Amino acid sequence: MRILKAPRQYASGDAAIKLIRFFRRAARKFCRRCRFTQEDLAQEMALSVLQCRGEHSMAFYKSRAVWQALDFLRRLRRDTSHTCPLTQEHR
């Protein structure tokens, strides 16, 4: 019988540092054409992780960051002054 370990818990600051590459890859996936929007998305994801209180697993932080990025893209879509074309799957 195998004993399952609980996922390791991280403070939000440590998780944000460790997940920088994940944020940038996800941002490139969400908006391929606009580098400025990619940088904004990565910053928005990092901010969403830094706003968490307590210690959580990396899966929790990743999920929170992705949902925040999608919410950010939805707000950008409503803004008519932004010219970055969004991919069809995120509309």
DRENSE-592841 format. One record per atom (N, C-alpha, C): residue number from 1; x, y, z. Coordinates in nm, 3 decimals. Each point is the difference from the previous one (the first is absolute). Layout:
% residues N
n NUM&X X&Y Y&Z Z
...
This chain:
% residues 91
n 1&X 0.083&Y -0.118&Z 0.000
n 1&X -0.083&Y 0.118&Z 0.000
n 1&X 0.089&Y 0.125&Z 0.000
n 2&X -0.030&Y 0.090&Z -0.093
n 2&X 0.079&Y 0.124&Z -0.009
n 2&X -0.066&Y 0.109&Z 0.082
n 3&X 0.083&Y 0.078&Z 0.064
n 3&X -0.050&Y 0.113&Z 0.076
n 3&X 0.016&Y 0.124&Z -0.087
n 4&X -0.110&Y 0.069&Z -0.022
n 4&X 0.004&Y 0.122&Z -0.080
n 4&X 0.038&Y 0.118&Z 0.086
n 5&X 0.090&Y 0.080&Z -0.051
n 5&X 0.041&Y 0.120&Z 0.072
n 5&X -0.089&Y 0.116&Z -0.040
n 6&X -0.022&Y 0.088&Z 0.093
n 6&X -0.074&Y 0.122&Z -0.030
n 6&X 0.088&Y 0.088&Z -0.089
n 7&X -0.059&Y 0.075&Z -0.092
n 7&X 0.081&Y 0.088&Z -0.084
n 7&X 0.073&Y 0.103&Z 0.084
n 8&X 0.119&Y 0.034&Z -0.043
n 8&X 0.080&Y 0.098&Z 0.073
n 8&X -0.067&Y 0.136&Z -0.007
n 9&X 0.003&Y 0.071&Z 0.109
n 9&X -0.062&Y 0.131&Z 0.010
n 9&X 0.106&Y 0.109&Z -0.015
n 10&X -0.034&Y 0.105&Z -0.072
n 10&X 0.092&Y 0.111&Z -0.024
n 10&X -0.065&Y 0.131&Z 0.040
n 11&X 0.080&Y 0.092&Z 0.049
n 11&X -0.048&Y 0.136&Z 0.023
n 11&X -0.015&Y 0.068&Z -0.136
n 12&X -0.085&Y 0.101&Z -0.007
n 12&X -0.031&Y 0.061&Z -0.129
n 12&X 0.123&Y 0.062&Z -0.067
n 13&X 0.087&Y 0.063&Z 0.075
n 13&X 0.120&Y 0.062&Z -0.058
n 13&X 0.093&Y -0.103&Z -0.062
n 14&X 0.020&Y -0.111&Z 0.070
n 14&X 0.085&Y -0.107&Z -0.054
n 14&X -0.062&Y -0.062&Z -0.125
n 15&X -0.131&Y -0.019&Z 0.004
n 15&X -0.068&Y -0.060&Z -0.115
n 15&X 0.006&Y 0.091&Z -0.122
n 16&X -0.016&Y 0.131&Z 0.021
n 16&X 0.005&Y 0.093&Z -0.114
n 16&X 0.137&Y -0.004&Z -0.067
n 17&X 0.104&Y -0.011&Z 0.078
n 17&X 0.136&Y -0.007&Z -0.056
n 17&X 0.020&Y -0.129&Z -0.078
n 18&X -0.045&Y -0.111&Z 0.058
n 18&X 0.019&Y -0.130&Z -0.066
n 18&X -0.086&Y -0.016&Z -0.125
n 19&X -0.110&Y 0.073&Z -0.009
n 19&X -0.093&Y -0.016&Z -0.111
n 19&X 0.016&Y 0.102&Z -0.112
n 20&X 0.104&Y 0.080&Z 0.003
n 20&X 0.018&Y 0.104&Z -0.103
n 20&X 0.002&Y -0.060&Z -0.140
n 21&X 0.072&Y -0.107&Z -0.020
n 21&X 0.006&Y -0.063&Z -0.133
n 21&X -0.136&Y -0.052&Z -0.041
n 22&X -0.076&Y -0.057&Z 0.093
n 22&X -0.135&Y -0.047&Z -0.029
n 22&X -0.089&Y 0.116&Z -0.045
n 23&X 0.010&Y 0.114&Z 0.069
n 23&X -0.080&Y 0.117&Z -0.035
n 23&X 0.030&Y 0.047&Z -0.142
n 24&X 0.127&Y 0.005&Z -0.035
n 24&X 0.038&Y 0.047&Z -0.133
n 24&X -0.045&Y -0.096&Z -0.110
n 25&X 0.013&Y -0.130&Z 0.025
n 25&X -0.047&Y -0.099&Z -0.099
n 25&X -0.151&Y 0.009&Z -0.019
n 26&X -0.072&Y 0.012&Z 0.110
n 26&X -0.146&Y 0.010&Z -0.009
n 26&X -0.040&Y 0.128&Z -0.072
n 27&X 0.070&Y 0.109&Z 0.025
n 27&X -0.030&Y 0.127&Z -0.066
n 27&X 0.023&Y -0.011&Z -0.151
n 28&X 0.108&Y -0.067&Z -0.042
n 28&X 0.024&Y -0.021&Z -0.143
n 28&X -0.109&Y -0.085&Z -0.061
n 29&X -0.052&Y -0.096&Z 0.074
n 29&X -0.107&Y -0.086&Z -0.049
n 29&X -0.131&Y 0.076&Z -0.017
n 30&X -0.030&Y 0.090&Z 0.093
n 30&X -0.126&Y 0.073&Z -0.003
n 30&X -0.003&Y 0.109&Z -0.107
n 31&X 0.109&Y 0.068&Z -0.020
n 31&X 0.002&Y 0.111&Z -0.097
n 31&X 0.133&Y -0.008&Z -0.076
n 32&X -0.001&Y -0.065&Z -0.113
n 32&X 0.123&Y -0.031&Z -0.071
n 32&X 0.063&Y 0.118&Z -0.072
n 33&X -0.080&Y 0.094&Z -0.044
n 33&X 0.052&Y 0.105&Z -0.089
n 33&X 0.053&Y 0.123&Z 0.072
n 34&X -0.049&Y 0.032&Z 0.116
n 34&X 0.031&Y 0.128&Z 0.064
n 34&X 0.090&Y -0.020&Z 0.122
n 35&X 0.126&Y 0.037&Z -0.013
n 35&X 0.096&Y -0.016&Z 0.110
n 35&X -0.036&Y 0.085&Z 0.121
n 36&X -0.057&Y 0.117&Z -0.024
n 36&X -0.037&Y 0.088&Z 0.111
n 36&X -0.110&Y -0.063&Z 0.085
n 37&X -0.096&Y -0.061&Z -0.065
n 37&X -0.108&Y -0.066&Z 0.073
n 37&X 0.053&Y -0.124&Z 0.072
n 38&X 0.095&Y -0.069&Z -0.059
n 38&X 0.060&Y -0.115&Z 0.067
n 38&X 0.066&Y 0.042&Z 0.131
n 39&X 0.073&Y 0.111&Z -0.004
n 39&X 0.065&Y 0.050&Z 0.122
n 39&X -0.104&Y 0.042&Z 0.104
n 40&X -0.106&Y 0.066&Z -0.045
n 40&X -0.108&Y 0.039&Z 0.091
n 40&X -0.065&Y -0.122&Z 0.064
n 41&X -0.022&Y -0.104&Z -0.080
n 41&X -0.060&Y -0.122&Z 0.053
n 41&X 0.089&Y -0.066&Z 0.104
n 42&X 0.129&Y -0.008&Z -0.028
n 42&X 0.094&Y -0.061&Z 0.095
n 42&X 0.001&Y 0.078&Z 0.131
n 43&X -0.003&Y 0.133&Z -0.007
n 43&X -0.003&Y 0.082&Z 0.120
n 43&X -0.132&Y -0.018&Z 0.075
n 44&X -0.109&Y -0.009&Z -0.073
n 44&X -0.131&Y -0.019&Z 0.062
n 44&X -0.006&Y -0.135&Z 0.073
n 45&X 0.058&Y -0.103&Z -0.061
n 45&X 0.002&Y -0.132&Z 0.065
n 45&X 0.086&Y 0.002&Z 0.126
n 46&X 0.115&Y 0.065&Z -0.007
n 46&X 0.087&Y 0.010&Z 0.117
n 46&X -0.070&Y 0.076&Z 0.113
n 47&X -0.068&Y 0.107&Z -0.035
n 47&X -0.072&Y 0.078&Z 0.100
n 47&X -0.110&Y -0.082&Z 0.066
n 48&X -0.071&Y -0.081&Z -0.078
n 48&X -0.106&Y -0.081&Z 0.058
n 48&X 0.056&Y -0.101&Z 0.101
n 49&X 0.120&Y -0.051&Z -0.026
n 49&X 0.063&Y -0.092&Z 0.094
n 49&X 0.046&Y 0.075&Z 0.125
n 50&X 0.057&Y 0.117&Z -0.019
n 50&X 0.049&Y 0.077&Z 0.114
n 50&X -0.112&Y 0.047&Z 0.092
n 51&X -0.121&Y 0.010&Z -0.050
n 51&X -0.112&Y 0.044&Z 0.082
n 51&X -0.055&Y -0.109&Z 0.090
n 52&X 0.044&Y -0.123&Z -0.019
n 52&X -0.049&Y -0.111&Z 0.083
n 52&X 0.059&Y 0.009&Z 0.140
n 53&X -0.081&Y -0.037&Z 0.095
n 53&X 0.046&Y -0.006&Z 0.139
n 53&X 0.019&Y -0.145&Z 0.040
n 54&X 0.097&Y -0.025&Z 0.083
n 54&X 0.026&Y -0.136&Z 0.045
n 54&X 0.085&Y -0.077&Z -0.098
n 55&X 0.016&Y -0.127&Z 0.027
n 55&X 0.079&Y -0.088&Z -0.085
n 55&X -0.092&Y -0.097&Z -0.075
n 56&X 0.029&Y -0.018&Z -0.128
n 56&X -0.081&Y -0.086&Z -0.084
n 56&X 0.091&Y -0.082&Z -0.091
n 57&X -0.059&Y -0.096&Z -0.069
n 57&X 0.076&Y -0.082&Z -0.094
n 57&X 0.023&Y 0.077&Z -0.130
n 58&X 0.096&Y -0.048&Z -0.078
n 58&X 0.029&Y 0.062&Z -0.130
n 58&X -0.120&Y -0.012&Z -0.094
n 59&X -0.073&Y -0.111&Z 0.009
n 59&X -0.118&Y -0.018&Z -0.086
n 59&X -0.104&Y 0.109&Z 0.029
n 60&X -0.016&Y 0.036&Z 0.126
n 60&X -0.094&Y 0.107&Z 0.036
n 60&X 0.044&Y 0.132&Z -0.062
n 61&X 0.129&Y 0.032&Z 0.013
n 61&X 0.051&Y 0.127&Z -0.054
n 61&X -0.012&Y 0.004&Z -0.152
n 62&X 0.030&Y -0.111&Z -0.067
n 62&X -0.010&Y -0.003&Z -0.146
n 62&X -0.144&Y 0.020&Z -0.045
n 63&X -0.091&Y -0.068&Z 0.066
n 63&X -0.141&Y 0.013&Z -0.035
n 63&X -0.048&Y 0.143&Z 0.020
n 64&X 0.037&Y 0.060&Z 0.111
n 64&X -0.040&Y 0.138&Z 0.028
n 64&X 0.057&Y 0.096&Z -0.104
n 65&X 0.126&Y -0.022&Z -0.039
n 65&X 0.065&Y 0.088&Z -0.097
n 65&X -0.066&Y -0.011&Z -0.138
n 66&X -0.033&Y -0.120&Z -0.041
n 66&X -0.064&Y -0.019&Z -0.131
n 66&X -0.137&Y 0.066&Z -0.002
n 67&X -0.078&Y -0.017&Z 0.105
n 67&X -0.133&Y 0.064&Z 0.004
n 67&X 0.012&Y 0.151&Z 0.000
n 68&X 0.101&Y 0.053&Z 0.068
n 68&X 0.020&Y 0.145&Z 0.001
n 68&X 0.039&Y 0.049&Z -0.140
n 69&X 0.083&Y -0.077&Z -0.070
n 69&X 0.039&Y 0.037&Z -0.136
n 69&X -0.120&Y 0.001&Z -0.093
n 70&X -0.085&Y -0.100&Z 0.010
n 70&X -0.120&Y -0.004&Z -0.084
n 70&X -0.093&Y 0.117&Z 0.031
n 71&X -0.012&Y 0.034&Z 0.127
n 71&X -0.081&Y 0.115&Z 0.038
n 71&X 0.059&Y 0.129&Z -0.057
n 72&X 0.132&Y 0.011&Z 0.003
n 72&X 0.069&Y 0.117&Z -0.055
n 72&X -0.027&Y 0.011&Z -0.151
n 73&X 0.006&Y -0.113&Z -0.071
n 73&X -0.027&Y 0.001&Z -0.143
n 73&X -0.144&Y 0.039&Z -0.031
n 74&X -0.093&Y -0.045&Z 0.083
n 74&X -0.140&Y 0.040&Z -0.020
n 74&X -0.018&Y 0.150&Z 0.019
n 75&X 0.069&Y 0.057&Z 0.100
n 75&X -0.008&Y 0.145&Z 0.020
n 75&X 0.064&Y 0.074&Z -0.116
n 76&X 0.108&Y -0.052&Z -0.056
n 76&X 0.064&Y 0.063&Z -0.115
n 76&X -0.091&Y -0.002&Z -0.122
n 77&X -0.072&Y -0.108&Z -0.013
n 77&X -0.090&Y -0.012&Z -0.116
n 77&X -0.108&Y 0.107&Z 0.003
n 78&X -0.046&Y 0.035&Z 0.120
n 78&X -0.102&Y 0.103&Z 0.013
n 78&X 0.057&Y 0.139&Z -0.031
n 79&X 0.130&Y 0.015&Z 0.018
n 79&X 0.065&Y 0.129&Z -0.025
n 79&X 0.026&Y 0.013&Z -0.150
n 80&X -0.064&Y 0.094&Z -0.065
n 80&X 0.013&Y 0.013&Z -0.145
n 80&X 0.132&Y 0.062&Z -0.044
n 81&X 0.072&Y 0.064&Z 0.092
n 81&X 0.126&Y 0.064&Z -0.039
n 81&X 0.114&Y -0.100&Z -0.014
n 82&X -0.017&Y -0.122&Z 0.051
n 82&X 0.107&Y -0.098&Z -0.006
n 82&X -0.008&Y -0.073&Z -0.134
n 83&X 0.115&Y -0.019&Z -0.064
n 83&X 0.000&Y -0.055&Z -0.136
n 83&X 0.052&Y -0.143&Z -0.009
n 84&X 0.035&Y -0.063&Z 0.109
n 84&X 0.054&Y -0.136&Z -0.006
n 84&X -0.111&Y -0.099&Z -0.033
n 85&X 0.013&Y -0.075&Z -0.110
n 85&X -0.103&Y -0.098&Z -0.033
n 85&X 0.009&Y -0.121&Z 0.094
n 86&X -0.110&Y -0.038&Z 0.059
n 86&X -0.003&Y -0.114&Z 0.089
n 86&X -0.027&Y -0.125&Z -0.081
n 87&X 0.048&Y -0.112&Z 0.051
n 87&X -0.025&Y -0.126&Z -0.069
n 87&X -0.147&Y -0.035&Z 0.013
n 88&X -0.052&Y -0.077&Z -0.091
n 88&X -0.143&Y -0.031&Z -0.004
n 88&X -0.048&Y -0.070&Z 0.126
n 89&X 0.085&Y -0.086&Z 0.058
n 89&X -0.044&Y -0.079&Z 0.115
n 89&X -0.021&Y 0.083&Z 0.126
n 90&X 0.052&Y 0.123&Z 0.006
n 90&X -0.013&Y 0.082&Z 0.120
n 90&X -0.101&Y 0.112&Z -0.013
n 91&X -0.081&Y -0.005&Z -0.104
n 91&X -0.100&Y 0.106&Z -0.018
n 91&X -0.128&Y -0.030&Z 0.070
